[in-house]
Amino acid sequence: EGYGLIGDKAKFRAIVDAFHRNGVKVLVYYGFEYPTILPGWSRKKDDYLIRHPGGKWVGGWQAETHRAYQSCYRSGWAEEIEKNALETVDRFGLDGIYTDGMYIPWECANERHGCGWRDAKGELHPTFPIFAIRDLARDLQAAIHARGGTIDAHQSACMVTPLLAFADSCFDGENVQG
């Protein structure tokens, strides 16, 4: 669910090689969710996940083998996703990454990693971690470009210029399908 987990690594490598032999570039998909299938999920979820002011996690989309909740890049998840993306690109000789929603500053009120703010009555309100995402986007672009690759950003109607400065192309429109 947007993390670059590769099941049959030999088969995946063969597919990438076949595309490359035919002049087709290969980008791997990275999303904005933290999936329950990852090792350490139970230990890290309280730090990584986006929370509403009421305390509920955001998302919870059901996949075949797991659920996927929205993650906040102000947490340690940003470092983990960057490390995984670069290792996956290097290991399989990929040509970059395709990001789905990663360049969107989703609102978050998870105080464990520094999001949210409290008003005079002590009520928790969300913040938008744009600088944390901008740092991740900047670092990813520099590292991917150093490898000769590209970053494609899929944003679905959230065009945030300080973030898009670190994408090579941008896809929009999914939000108007209906």
Residue, then its C-alpha position, 0 to 999 in steps of 0.5 A: e500500500g504505497y511503500g515499495l514492498i516487493g514480494d517476488k524480488a527476482k520476478f520483479r527484477a525481471i519485469v524491470d529489466a524487460f521494460h528497460r530492454n524495451g526503452v520503458k522507464v519504471l517508477v515505483y508507487y509510493g502513497f501517503e499511508y502507513p500500512t498495517i502489513l509493515p513490520g513494527w506497525s504496532r510499535k510505531k503507529d501511535d507516532y506515525l499516524i495522522r490523528h483527528p483532534g478527537g484522537k481517531w486515526v485517519g483512513g483505514w482503507q482495507a486492502e486484501t491483506h491489511r489496512a492502510y492509515q494516513s501517515c504524517y511526514r512530521s513523524g519518523w515516517a518521513e525518514e523511513i519512507e525516504k530510506n525505503a524509496l531510495e533503497t528500492v530504486d537502487r536495488f532494482g535499478l528503477d527510474g524514479i518514484y510516483t507519489d500519490g498524495m505524498y505532497i499534500p499537507w494533510e491536517c494532523a493533530n497528533e501531538r506525539h510528533g509535534c502536530g496540533w495546537r491547543d486553544a485557550k480552552g485546551e481544545l486540540h486543533p489540527t495543523f498542516p505539516i507543510f514544512a516537514i513534507r517540503d523537507l521530504a520532497r526536497d530530499l527525495q528529489a535531490a537523491i532521485h535526481a542524483r540517480g538520474g531519476t524523476i519524481d511524478a506527483h499525483q495530487s488530486a486538487c491539492m496543488v501546493t507550489p512550495l511542494l510541487a517545486f520538488a516534483d518533475s511532473c504533476f497529475d491531477g483530476e482524480n477528484v473530478q471523475g465522478 
